[in-house]
Amino acid sequence: MAAALFLATTYWSVGGAQAAANDAEARAIFEKFIAAQNAHDADAVKAMLLNSPGTLLFASGEEPPQAY
């Protein structure tokens, strides 16, 4: 029983640390992606995109009227 409790505690504590590491990595990649877009660096943006017909990009903000 003690071994099972130890394994469960170890698993959950490592799981939380791994989730935090994944969040930090995702945030760093996103910030790099936004910086490349703002710099109009098409090659850097292209290098970060998945080459797949299923890739979908969307913006959560509003488009300015002149964009239409």
PDB file of N, CA, C, O and CB in Angstrom:
ATOM      1  N   MET A   1       0.819  -1.194   0.000  1.00  0.00           N
ATOM      2  CA  MET A   1       0.000   0.000   0.000  1.00  0.00           C
ATOM      3  C   MET A   1       0.866   1.262   0.000  1.00  0.00           C
ATOM      4  O   MET A   1       0.582   2.215  -0.726  1.00  0.00           O
ATOM      5  CB  MET A   1      -0.934  -0.004   1.205  1.00  0.00           C
ATOM      6  N   ALA A   2       1.907   1.262   0.805  1.00  0.00           N
ATOM      7  CA  ALA A   2       2.789   2.428   0.889  1.00  0.00           C
ATOM      8  C   ALA A   2       3.480   2.661  -0.449  1.00  0.00           C
ATOM      9  O   ALA A   2       3.674   3.805  -0.863  1.00  0.00           O
ATOM     10  CB  ALA A   2       3.836   2.241   2.009  1.00  0.00           C
ATOM     11  N   ALA A   3       3.853   1.568  -1.128  1.00  0.00           N
ATOM     12  CA  ALA A   3       4.513   1.701  -2.433  1.00  0.00           C
ATOM     13  C   ALA A   3       3.559   2.308  -3.454  1.00  0.00           C
ATOM     14  O   ALA A   3       3.963   3.152  -4.255  1.00  0.00           O
ATOM     15  CB  ALA A   3       5.021   0.331  -2.929  1.00  0.00           C
ATOM     16  N   ALA A   4       2.307   1.890  -3.434  1.00  0.00           N
ATOM     17  CA  ALA A   4       1.319   2.434  -4.367  1.00  0.00           C
ATOM     18  C   ALA A   4       1.090   3.917  -4.094  1.00  0.00           C
ATOM     19  O   ALA A   4       0.975   4.713  -5.026  1.00  0.00           O
ATOM     20  CB  ALA A   4      -0.012   1.659  -4.264  1.00  0.00           C
ATOM     21  N   LEU A   5       1.025   4.285  -2.826  1.00  0.00           N
ATOM     22  CA  LEU A   5       0.847   5.689  -2.462  1.00  0.00           C
ATOM     23  C   LEU A   5       2.052   6.517  -2.907  1.00  0.00           C
ATOM     24  O   LEU A   5       1.898   7.628  -3.413  1.00  0.00           O
ATOM     25  CB  LEU A   5       0.633   5.830  -0.943  1.00  0.00           C
ATOM     26  N   PHE A   6       3.256   5.966  -2.713  1.00  0.00           N
ATOM     27  CA  PHE A   6       4.471   6.659  -3.146  1.00  0.00           C
ATOM     28  C   PHE A   6       4.468   6.857  -4.658  1.00  0.00           C
ATOM     29  O   PHE A   6       4.771   7.950  -5.137  1.00  0.00           O
ATOM     30  CB  PHE A   6       5.724   5.873  -2.717  1.00  0.00           C
ATOM     31  N   LEU A   7       4.131   5.820  -5.409  1.00  0.00           N
ATOM     32  CA  LEU A   7       4.105   5.926  -6.870  1.00  0.00           C
ATOM     33  C   LEU A   7       3.059   6.930  -7.336  1.00  0.00           C
ATOM     34  O   LEU A   7       3.316   7.714  -8.249  1.00  0.00           O
ATOM     35  CB  LEU A   7       3.830   4.560  -7.497  1.00  0.00           C
ATOM     36  N   ALA A   8       1.897   6.913  -6.726  1.00  0.00           N
ATOM     37  CA  ALA A   8       0.842   7.853  -7.109  1.00  0.00           C
ATOM     38  C   ALA A   8       1.261   9.287  -6.807  1.00  0.00           C
ATOM     39  O   ALA A   8       1.049  10.181  -7.626  1.00  0.00           O
ATOM     40  CB  ALA A   8      -0.469   7.520  -6.378  1.00  0.00           C
ATOM     41  N   THR A   9       1.847   9.508  -5.651  1.00  0.00           N
ATOM     42  CA  THR A   9       2.305  10.854  -5.285  1.00  0.00           C
ATOM     43  C   THR A   9       3.400  11.326  -6.224  1.00  0.00           C
ATOM     44  O   THR A   9       3.396  12.478  -6.657  1.00  0.00           O
ATOM     45  CB  THR A   9       2.811  10.880  -3.837  1.00  0.00           C
ATOM     46  N   THR A  10       4.335  10.447  -6.541  1.00  0.00           N
ATOM     47  CA  THR A  10       5.420  10.793  -7.464  1.00  0.00           C
ATOM     48  C   THR A  10       4.864  11.105  -8.842  1.00  0.00           C
ATOM     49  O   THR A  10       5.277  12.079  -9.471  1.00  0.00           O
ATOM     50  CB  THR A  10       6.448   9.651  -7.551  1.00  0.00           C
ATOM     51  N   TYR A  11       3.935  10.293  -9.317  1.00  0.00           N
ATOM     52  CA  TYR A  11       3.352  10.502 -10.644  1.00  0.00           C
ATOM     53  C   TYR A  11       2.652  11.854 -10.721  1.00  0.00           C
ATOM     54  O   TYR A  11       2.863  12.606 -11.672  1.00  0.00           O
ATOM     55  CB  TYR A  11       2.364   9.374 -10.983  1.00  0.00           C
ATOM     56  N   TRP A  12       1.823  12.169  -9.732  1.00  0.00           N
ATOM     57  CA  TRP A  12       1.062  13.421  -9.778  1.00  0.00           C
ATOM     58  C   TRP A  12       1.964  14.642  -9.610  1.00  0.00           C
ATOM     59  O   TRP A  12       1.723  15.676 -10.234  1.00  0.00           O
ATOM     60  CB  TRP A  12      -0.013  13.422  -8.694  1.00  0.00           C
ATOM     61  N   SER A  13       2.996  14.536  -8.780  1.00  0.00           N
ATOM     62  CA  SER A  13       3.882  15.692  -8.615  1.00  0.00           C
ATOM     63  C   SER A  13       4.703  15.929  -9.874  1.00  0.00           C
ATOM     64  O   SER A  13       4.938  17.079 -10.246  1.00  0.00           O
ATOM     65  CB  SER A  13       4.811  15.493  -7.409  1.00  0.00           C
ATOM     66  N   VAL A  14       5.140  14.870 -10.532  1.00  0.00           N
ATOM     67  CA  VAL A  14       5.877  15.013 -11.793  1.00  0.00           C
ATOM     68  C   VAL A  14       4.933  15.473 -12.890  1.00  0.00           C
ATOM     69  O   VAL A  14       5.330  16.268 -13.742  1.00  0.00           O
ATOM     70  CB  VAL A  14       6.558  13.681 -12.192  1.00  0.00           C
ATOM     71  N   GLY A  15       3.701  14.997 -12.892  1.00  0.00           N
ATOM     72  CA  GLY A  15       2.722  15.412 -13.901  1.00  0.00           C
ATOM     73  C   GLY A  15       2.483  16.908 -13.867  1.00  0.00           C
ATOM     74  O   GLY A  15       2.397  17.540 -14.919  1.00  0.00           O
ATOM     75  N   GLY A  16       2.376  17.482 -12.690  1.00  0.00           N
ATOM     76  CA  GLY A  16       2.190  18.923 -12.566  1.00  0.00           C
ATOM     77  C   GLY A  16       3.397  19.697 -13.064  1.00  0.00           C
ATOM     78  O   GLY A  16       3.252  20.723 -13.728  1.00  0.00           O
ATOM     79  N   ALA A  17       4.582  19.208 -12.746  1.00  0.00           N
ATOM     80  CA  ALA A  17       5.805  19.868 -13.213  1.00  0.00           C
ATOM     81  C   ALA A  17       5.912  19.779 -14.722  1.00  0.00           C
ATOM     82  O   ALA A  17       6.319  20.737 -15.379  1.00  0.00           O
ATOM     83  CB  ALA A  17       7.046  19.245 -12.557  1.00  0.00           C
ATOM     84  N   GLN A  18       5.547  18.633 -15.272  1.00  0.00           N
ATOM     85  CA  GLN A  18       5.594  18.463 -16.731  1.00  0.00           C
ATOM     86  C   GLN A  18       4.593  19.387 -17.407  1.00  0.00           C
ATOM     87  O   GLN A  18       4.897  19.969 -18.449  1.00  0.00           O
ATOM     88  CB  GLN A  18       5.309  16.996 -17.119  1.00  0.00           C
ATOM     89  N   ALA A  19       3.411  19.531 -16.835  1.00  0.00           N
ATOM     90  CA  ALA A  19       2.407  20.429 -17.412  1.00  0.00           C
ATOM     91  C   ALA A  19       2.910  21.869 -17.391  1.00  0.00           C
ATOM     92  O   ALA A  19       2.704  22.611 -18.351  1.00  0.00           O
ATOM     93  CB  ALA A  19       1.070  20.317 -16.645  1.00  0.00           C
ATOM     94  N   ALA A  20       3.562  22.267 -16.311  1.00  0.00           N
ATOM     95  CA  ALA A  20       4.108  23.626 -16.226  1.00  0.00           C
ATOM     96  C   ALA A  20       5.204  23.825 -17.260  1.00  0.00           C
ATOM     97  O   ALA A  20       5.287  24.888 -17.876  1.00  0.00           O
ATOM     98  CB  ALA A  20       4.653  23.907 -14.814  1.00  0.00           C
ATOM     99  N   ALA A  21       6.048  22.813 -17.458  1.00  0.00           N
ATOM    100  CA  ALA A  21       7.114  22.906 -18.459  1.00  0.00           C
ATOM    101  C   ALA A  21       6.516  23.004 -19.853  1.00  0.00           C
ATOM    102  O   ALA A  21       6.988  23.788 -20.676  1.00  0.00           O
ATOM    103  CB  ALA A  21       8.060  21.690 -18.368  1.00  0.00           C
ATOM    104  N   ASN A  22       5.479  22.215 -20.126  1.00  0.00           N
ATOM    105  CA  ASN A  22       4.819  22.280 -21.432  1.00  0.00           C
ATOM    106  C   ASN A  22       4.182  23.642 -21.653  1.00  0.00           C
ATOM    107  O   ASN A  22       4.239  24.177 -22.761  1.00  0.00           O
ATOM    108  CB  ASN A  22       3.761  21.180 -21.554  1.00  0.00           C
ATOM    109  N   ASP A  23       3.579  24.209 -20.622  1.00  0.00           N
ATOM    110  CA  ASP A  23       2.960  25.528 -20.724  1.00  0.00           C
ATOM    111  C   ASP A  23       4.016  26.593 -21.011  1.00  0.00           C
ATOM    112  O   ASP A  23       3.809  27.466 -21.854  1.00  0.00           O
ATOM    113  CB  ASP A  23       2.195  25.868 -19.431  1.00  0.00           C
ATOM    114  N   ALA A  24       5.136  26.519 -20.315  1.00  0.00           N
ATOM    115  CA  ALA A  24       6.215  27.492 -20.526  1.00  0.00           C
ATOM    116  C   ALA A  24       6.786  27.363 -21.931  1.00  0.00           C
ATOM    117  O   ALA A  24       7.077  28.367 -22.579  1.00  0.00           O
ATOM    118  CB  ALA A  24       7.331  27.302 -19.480  1.00  0.00           C
ATOM    119  N   GLU A  25       6.947  26.132 -22.402  1.00  0.00           N
ATOM    120  CA  GLU A  25       7.471  25.914 -23.753  1.00  0.00           C
ATOM    121  C   GLU A  25       6.489  26.431 -24.805  1.00  0.00           C
ATOM    122  O   GLU A  25       6.898  27.074 -25.771  1.00  0.00           O
ATOM    123  CB  GLU A  25       7.760  24.415 -23.984  1.00  0.00           C
ATOM    124  N   ALA A  26       5.212  26.158 -24.625  1.00  0.00           N
ATOM    125  CA  ALA A  26       4.199  26.629 -25.577  1.00  0.00           C
ATOM    126  C   ALA A  26       4.154  28.151 -25.603  1.00  0.00           C
ATOM    127  O   ALA A  26       4.040  28.752 -26.671  1.00  0.00           O
ATOM    128  CB  ALA A  26       2.811  26.064 -25.218  1.00  0.00           C
ATOM    129  N   ARG A  27       4.242  28.773 -24.438  1.00  0.00           N
ATOM    130  CA  ARG A  27       4.227  30.237 -24.364  1.00  0.00           C
ATOM    131  C   ARG A  27       5.451  30.830 -25.064  1.00  0.00           C
ATOM    132  O   ARG A  27       5.334  31.839 -25.760  1.00  0.00           O
ATOM    133  CB  ARG A  27       4.181  30.702 -22.894  1.00  0.00           C
ATOM    134  N   ALA A  28       6.620  30.215 -24.888  1.00  0.00           N
ATOM    135  CA  ALA A  28       7.844  30.705 -25.534  1.00  0.00           C
ATOM    136  C   ALA A  28       7.741  30.598 -27.052  1.00  0.00           C
ATOM    137  O   ALA A  28       8.141  31.512 -27.772  1.00  0.00           O
ATOM    138  CB  ALA A  28       9.068  29.919 -25.033  1.00  0.00           C
ATOM    139  N   ILE A  29       7.205  29.482 -27.534  1.00  0.00           N
ATOM    140  CA  ILE A  29       7.038  29.303 -28.981  1.00  0.00           C
ATOM    141  C   ILE A  29       6.038  30.320 -29.522  1.00  0.00           C
ATOM    142  O   ILE A  29       6.265  30.907 -30.581  1.00  0.00           O
ATOM    143  CB  ILE A  29       6.569  27.861 -29.306  1.00  0.00           C
ATOM    144  N   PHE A  30       4.939  30.534 -28.810  1.00  0.00           N
ATOM    145  CA  PHE A  30       3.935  31.498 -29.252  1.00  0.00           C
ATOM    146  C   PHE A  30       4.523  32.905 -29.313  1.00  0.00           C
ATOM    147  O   PHE A  30       4.285  33.632 -30.277  1.00  0.00           O
ATOM    148  CB  PHE A  30       2.720  31.473 -28.317  1.00  0.00           C
ATOM    149  N   GLU A  31       5.289  33.294 -28.292  1.00  0.00           N
ATOM    150  CA  GLU A  31       5.903  34.621 -28.289  1.00  0.00           C
ATOM    151  C   GLU A  31       6.887  34.780 -29.446  1.00  0.00           C
ATOM    152  O   GLU A  31       6.964  35.845 -30.058  1.00  0.00           O
ATOM    153  CB  GLU A  31       6.614  34.875 -26.958  1.00  0.00           C
ATOM    154  N   LYS A  32       7.638  33.718 -29.743  1.00  0.00           N
ATOM    155  CA  LYS A  32       8.565  33.748 -30.880  1.00  0.00           C
ATOM    156  C   LYS A  32       7.788  33.883 -32.192  1.00  0.00           C
ATOM    157  O   LYS A  32       8.209  34.605 -33.096  1.00  0.00           O
ATOM    158  CB  LYS A  32       9.444  32.468 -30.903  1.00  0.00           C
ATOM    159  N   PHE A  33       6.665  33.192 -32.289  1.00  0.00           N
ATOM    160  CA  PHE A  33       5.820  33.244 -33.481  1.00  0.00           C
ATOM    161  C   PHE A  33       5.264  34.653 -33.689  1.00  0.00           C
ATOM    162  O   PHE A  33       5.292  35.173 -34.805  1.00  0.00           O
ATOM    163  CB  PHE A  33       4.668  32.228 -33.368  1.00  0.00           C
ATOM    164  N   ILE A  34       4.762  35.270 -32.623  1.00  0.00           N
ATOM    165  CA  ILE A  34       4.218  36.625 -32.708  1.00  0.00           C
ATOM    166  C   ILE A  34       5.317  37.621 -33.064  1.00  0.00           C
ATOM    167  O   ILE A  34       5.094  38.527 -33.866  1.00  0.00           O
ATOM    168  CB  ILE A  34       3.547  37.023 -31.381  1.00  0.00           C
ATOM    169  N   ALA A  35       6.501  37.462 -32.474  1.00  0.00           N
ATOM    170  CA  ALA A  35       7.617  38.363 -32.782  1.00  0.00           C
ATOM    171  C   ALA A  35       8.002  38.260 -34.254  1.00  0.00           C
ATOM    172  O   ALA A  35       8.296  39.273 -34.888  1.00  0.00           O
ATOM    173  CB  ALA A  35       8.836  38.042 -31.892  1.00  0.00           C
ATOM    174  N   ALA A  36       8.003  37.053 -34.802  1.00  0.00           N
ATOM    175  CA  ALA A  36       8.325  36.868 -36.221  1.00  0.00           C
ATOM    176  C   ALA A  36       7.263  37.514 -37.106  1.00  0.00           C
ATOM    177  O   ALA A  36       7.591  38.118 -38.127  1.00  0.00           O
ATOM    178  CB  ALA A  36       8.453  35.369 -36.557  1.00  0.00           C
ATOM    179  N   GLN A  37       5.994  37.391 -36.721  1.00  0.00           N
ATOM    180  CA  GLN A  37       4.928  38.043 -37.487  1.00  0.00           C
ATOM    181  C   GLN A  37       5.088  39.560 -37.445  1.00  0.00           C
ATOM    182  O   GLN A  37       4.990  40.225 -38.477  1.00  0.00           O
ATOM    183  CB  GLN A  37       3.543  37.637 -36.942  1.00  0.00           C
ATOM    184  N   ASN A  38       5.329  40.102 -36.270  1.00  0.00           N
ATOM    185  CA  ASN A  38       5.470  41.550 -36.126  1.00  0.00           C
ATOM    186  C   ASN A  38       6.679  42.086 -36.881  1.00  0.00           C
ATOM    187  O   ASN A  38       6.684  43.238 -37.317  1.00  0.00           O
ATOM    188  CB  ASN A  38       5.579  41.920 -34.659  1.00  0.00           C
ATOM    189  N   ALA A  39       7.706  41.249 -37.036  1.00  0.00           N
ATOM    190  CA  ALA A  39       8.907  41.652 -37.772  1.00  0.00           C
ATOM    191  C   ALA A  39       8.747  41.424 -39.274  1.00  0.00           C
ATOM    192  O   ALA A  39       9.652  41.722 -40.054  1.00  0.00           O
ATOM    193  CB  ALA A  39      10.127  40.885 -37.256  1.00  0.00           C
ATOM    194  N   HIS A  40       7.598  40.897 -39.671  1.00  0.00           N
ATOM    195  CA  HIS A  40       7.329  40.573 -41.080  1.00  0.00           C
ATOM    196  C   HIS A  40       8.377  39.601 -41.625  1.00  0.00           C
ATOM    197  O   HIS A  40       8.794  39.703 -42.779  1.00  0.00           O
ATOM    198  CB  HIS A  40       7.304  41.859 -41.935  1.00  0.00           C
ATOM    199  N   ASP A  41       8.797  38.654 -40.770  1.00  0.00           N
ATOM    200  CA  ASP A  41       9.800  37.655 -41.141  1.00  0.00           C
ATOM    201  C   ASP A  41       9.077  36.391 -41.610  1.00  0.00           C
ATOM    202  O   ASP A  41       8.848  35.465 -40.832  1.00  0.00           O
ATOM    203  CB  ASP A  41      10.761  37.340 -39.939  1.00  0.00           C
ATOM    204  N   ALA A  42       8.726  36.374 -42.892  1.00  0.00           N
ATOM    205  CA  ALA A  42       7.935  35.272 -43.452  1.00  0.00           C
ATOM    206  C   ALA A  42       8.657  33.937 -43.332  1.00  0.00           C
ATOM    207  O   ALA A  42       8.016  32.913 -43.097  1.00  0.00           O
ATOM    208  CB  ALA A  42       7.609  35.549 -44.915  1.00  0.00           C
ATOM    209  N   ASP A  43       9.972  33.926 -43.488  1.00  0.00           N
ATOM    210  CA  ASP A  43      10.716  32.672 -43.395  1.00  0.00           C
ATOM    211  C   ASP A  43      10.647  32.086 -41.985  1.00  0.00           C
ATOM    212  O   ASP A  43      10.496  30.876 -41.823  1.00  0.00           O
ATOM    213  CB  ASP A  43      12.175  32.890 -43.800  1.00  0.00           C
ATOM    214  N   ALA A  44      10.757  32.939 -40.967  1.00  0.00           N
ATOM    215  CA  ALA A  44      10.681  32.462 -39.583  1.00  0.00           C
ATOM    216  C   ALA A  44       9.279  31.960 -39.257  1.00  0.00           C
ATOM    217  O   ALA A  44       9.124  30.939 -38.587  1.00  0.00           O
ATOM    218  CB  ALA A  44      11.083  33.578 -38.604  1.00  0.00           C
ATOM    219  N   VAL A  45       8.260  32.670 -39.728  1.00  0.00           N
ATOM    220  CA  VAL A  45       6.877  32.239 -39.498  1.00  0.00           C
ATOM    221  C   VAL A  45       6.639  30.901 -40.181  1.00  0.00           C
ATOM    222  O   VAL A  45       6.075  29.985 -39.582  1.00  0.00           O
ATOM    223  CB  VAL A  45       5.869  33.301 -40.017  1.00  0.00           C
ATOM    224  N   LYS A  46       7.064  30.787 -41.421  1.00  0.00           N
ATOM    225  CA  LYS A  46       6.873  29.549 -42.183  1.00  0.00           C
ATOM    226  C   LYS A  46       7.561  28.369 -41.500  1.00  0.00           C
ATOM    227  O   LYS A  46       7.029  27.259 -41.495  1.00  0.00           O
ATOM    228  CB  LYS A  46       7.408  29.713 -43.613  1.00  0.00           C
ATOM    229  N   ALA A  47       8.735  28.605 -40.927  1.00  0.00           N
ATOM    230  CA  ALA A  47       9.477  27.530 -40.267  1.00  0.00           C
ATOM    231  C   ALA A  47       8.747  26.992 -39.036  1.00  0.00           C
ATOM    232  O   ALA A  47       8.968  25.849 -38.637  1.00  0.00           O
ATOM    233  CB  ALA A  47      10.856  28.022 -39.867  1.00  0.00           C
ATOM    234  N   MET A  48       7.880  27.806 -38.435  1.00  0.00           N
ATOM    235  CA  MET A  48       7.158  27.377 -37.237  1.00  0.00           C
ATOM    236  C   MET A  48       5.805  26.747 -37.539  1.00  0.00           C
ATOM    237  O   MET A  48       5.167  26.216 -36.630  1.00  0.00           O
ATOM    238  CB  MET A  48       6.964  28.546 -36.320  1.00  0.00           C
ATOM    239  N   LEU A  49       5.355  26.790 -38.768  1.00  0.00           N
ATOM    240  CA  LEU A  49       4.040  26.262 -39.112  1.00  0.00           C
ATOM    241  C   LEU A  49       4.118  24.799 -39.521  1.00  0.00           C
ATOM    242  O   LEU A  49       5.110  24.357 -40.099  1.00  0.00           O
ATOM    243  CB  LEU A  49       3.417  27.083 -40.232  1.00  0.00           C
ATOM    244  N   LEU A  50       3.083  24.067 -39.220  1.00  0.00           N
ATOM    245  CA  LEU A  50       2.961  22.678 -39.622  1.00  0.00           C
ATOM    246  C   LEU A  50       2.581  22.630 -41.090  1.00  0.00           C
ATOM    247  O   LEU A  50       1.610  23.268 -41.499  1.00  0.00           O
ATOM    248  CB  LEU A  50       1.921  21.932 -38.752  1.00  0.00           C
ATOM    249  N   ASN A  51       3.327  21.888 -41.881  1.00  0.00           N
ATOM    250  CA  ASN A  51       3.043  21.760 -43.307  1.00  0.00           C
ATOM    251  C   ASN A  51       1.979  20.678 -43.484  1.00  0.00           C
ATOM    252  O   ASN A  51       2.295  19.516 -43.740  1.00  0.00           O
ATOM    253  CB  ASN A  51       4.342  21.417 -44.121  1.00  0.00           C
ATOM    254  N   SER A  52       0.733  21.071 -43.347  1.00  0.00           N
ATOM    255  CA  SER A  52      -0.369  20.125 -43.421  1.00  0.00           C
ATOM    256  C   SER A  52      -1.608  20.831 -43.954  1.00  0.00           C
ATOM    257  O   SER A  52      -1.875  21.974 -43.583  1.00  0.00           O
ATOM    258  CB  SER A  52      -0.648  19.495 -42.037  1.00  0.00           C
ATOM    259  N   PRO A  53      -2.374  20.162 -44.825  1.00  0.00           N
ATOM    260  CA  PRO A  53      -3.612  20.777 -45.305  1.00  0.00           C
ATOM    261  C   PRO A  53      -4.640  20.945 -44.185  1.00  0.00           C
ATOM    262  O   PRO A  53      -5.612  21.681 -44.355  1.00  0.00           O
ATOM    263  CB  PRO A  53      -4.208  19.939 -46.430  1.00  0.00           C
ATOM    264  N   GLY A  54      -4.449  20.288 -43.063  1.00  0.00           N
ATOM    265  CA  GLY A  54      -5.373  20.398 -41.946  1.00  0.00           C
ATOM    266  C   GLY A  54      -5.044  21.542 -40.997  1.00  0.00           C
ATOM    267  O   GLY A  54      -5.765  21.757 -40.022  1.00  0.00           O
ATOM    268  N   THR A  55      -3.972  22.278 -41.261  1.00  0.00           N
ATOM    269  CA  THR A  55      -3.590  23.388 -40.392  1.00  0.00           C
ATOM    270  C   THR A  55      -4.592  24.522 -40.522  1.00  0.00           C
ATOM    271  O   THR A  55      -4.948  24.920 -41.632  1.00  0.00           O
ATOM    272  CB  THR A  55      -2.172  23.885 -40.729  1.00  0.00           C
ATOM    273  N   LEU A  56      -5.041  25.035 -39.403  1.00  0.00           N
ATOM    274  CA  LEU A  56      -6.016  26.124 -39.391  1.00  0.00           C
ATOM    275  C   LEU A  56      -5.486  27.238 -38.504  1.00  0.00           C
ATOM    276  O   LEU A  56      -5.166  27.014 -37.337  1.00  0.00           O
ATOM    277  CB  LEU A  56      -7.410  25.632 -38.895  1.00  0.00           C
ATOM    278  N   LEU A  57      -5.396  28.427 -39.056  1.00  0.00           N
ATOM    279  CA  LEU A  57      -4.995  29.600 -38.289  1.00  0.00           C
ATOM    280  C   LEU A  57      -6.202  30.508 -38.147  1.00  0.00           C
ATOM    281  O   LEU A  57      -6.988  30.653 -39.084  1.00  0.00           O
ATOM    282  CB  LEU A  57      -3.806  30.348 -38.967  1.00  0.00           C
ATOM    283  N   PHE A  58      -6.352  31.113 -36.992  1.00  0.00           N
ATOM    284  CA  PHE A  58      -7.443  32.058 -36.807  1.00  0.00           C
ATOM    285  C   PHE A  58      -6.978  33.163 -35.871  1.00  0.00           C
ATOM    286  O   PHE A  58      -6.068  32.972 -35.065  1.00  0.00           O
ATOM    287  CB  PHE A  58      -8.710  31.353 -36.250  1.00  0.00           C
ATOM    288  N   ALA A  59      -7.605  34.295 -35.988  1.00  0.00           N
ATOM    289  CA  ALA A  59      -7.302  35.432 -35.122  1.00  0.00           C
ATOM    290  C   ALA A  59      -8.476  35.659 -34.191  1.00  0.00           C
ATOM    291  O   ALA A  59      -9.632  35.556 -34.602  1.00  0.00           O
ATOM    292  CB  ALA A  59      -6.996  36.711 -35.951  1.00  0.00           C
ATOM    293  N   SER A  60      -8.185  35.963 -32.959  1.00  0.00           N
ATOM    294  CA  SER A  60      -9.272  36.204 -32.009  1.00  0.00           C
ATOM    295  C   SER A  60      -9.676  37.673 -31.972  1.00  0.00           C
ATOM    296  O   SER A  60     -10.685  38.022 -31.360  1.00  0.00           O
ATOM    297  CB  SER A  60      -8.863  35.747 -30.615  1.00  0.00           C
ATOM    298  N   GLY A  61      -8.910  38.522 -32.611  1.00  0.00           N
ATOM    299  CA  GLY A  61      -9.220  39.945 -32.632  1.00  0.00           C
ATOM    300  C   GLY A  61     -10.076  40.305 -33.826  1.00  0.00           C
ATOM    301  O   GLY A  61     -10.404  39.454 -34.652  1.00  0.00           O
ATOM    302  N   GLU A  62     -10.429  41.562 -33.906  1.00  0.00           N
ATOM    303  CA  GLU A  62     -11.236  42.043 -35.025  1.00  0.00           C
ATOM    304  C   GLU A  62     -10.334  42.525 -36.144  1.00  0.00           C
ATOM    305  O   GLU A  62      -9.272  43.096 -35.895  1.00  0.00           O
ATOM    306  CB  GLU A  62     -12.184  43.170 -34.577  1.00  0.00           C
ATOM    307  N   GLU A  63     -10.755  42.295 -37.366  1.00  0.00           N
ATOM    308  CA  GLU A  63     -10.027  42.793 -38.529  1.00  0.00           C
ATOM    309  C   GLU A  63     -10.428  44.237 -38.775  1.00  0.00           C
ATOM    310  O   GLU A  63     -11.601  44.583 -38.638  1.00  0.00           O
ATOM    311  CB  GLU A  63     -10.304  41.918 -39.785  1.00  0.00           C
ATOM    312  N   PRO A  64      -9.480  45.080 -39.134  1.00  0.00           N
ATOM    313  CA  PRO A  64      -9.851  46.458 -39.464  1.00  0.00           C
ATOM    314  C   PRO A  64     -10.685  46.492 -40.737  1.00  0.00           C
ATOM    315  O   PRO A  64     -10.515  45.629 -41.599  1.00  0.00           O
ATOM    316  CB  PRO A  64      -8.595  47.337 -39.625  1.00  0.00           C
ATOM    317  N   PRO A  65     -11.582  47.465 -40.879  1.00  0.00           N
ATOM    318  CA  PRO A  65     -12.470  47.525 -42.050  1.00  0.00           C
ATOM    319  C   PRO A  65     -11.724  47.510 -43.382  1.00  0.00           C
ATOM    320  O   PRO A  65     -12.228  46.943 -44.352  1.00  0.00           O
ATOM    321  CB  PRO A  65     -13.321  48.767 -41.977  1.00  0.00           C
ATOM    322  N   GLN A  66     -10.544  48.113 -43.458  1.00  0.00           N
ATOM    323  CA  GLN A  66      -9.822  48.141 -44.726  1.00  0.00           C
ATOM    324  C   GLN A  66      -9.280  46.767 -45.117  1.00  0.00           C
ATOM    325  O   GLN A  66      -8.803  46.599 -46.239  1.00  0.00           O
ATOM    326  CB  GLN A  66      -8.683  49.135 -44.648  1.00  0.00           C
ATOM    327  N   ALA A  67      -9.342  45.784 -44.223  1.00  0.00           N
ATOM    328  CA  ALA A  67      -8.842  44.447 -44.542  1.00  0.00           C
ATOM    329  C   ALA A  67      -9.811  43.681 -45.433  1.00  0.00           C
ATOM    330  O   ALA A  67      -9.440  42.659 -46.010  1.00  0.00           O
ATOM    331  CB  ALA A  67      -8.585  43.663 -43.264  1.00  0.00           C
ATOM    332  N   TYR A  68     -11.035  44.154 -45.553  1.00  0.00           N
ATOM    333  CA  TYR A  68     -12.031  43.417 -46.332  1.00  0.00           C
ATOM    334  C   TYR A  68     -12.102  43.898 -47.749  1.00  0.00           C
ATOM    335  O   TYR A  68     -12.892  43.380 -48.538  1.00  0.00           O
ATOM    336  CB  TYR A  68     -13.386  43.528 -45.699  1.00  0.00           C
TER     337      TYR A  68
END
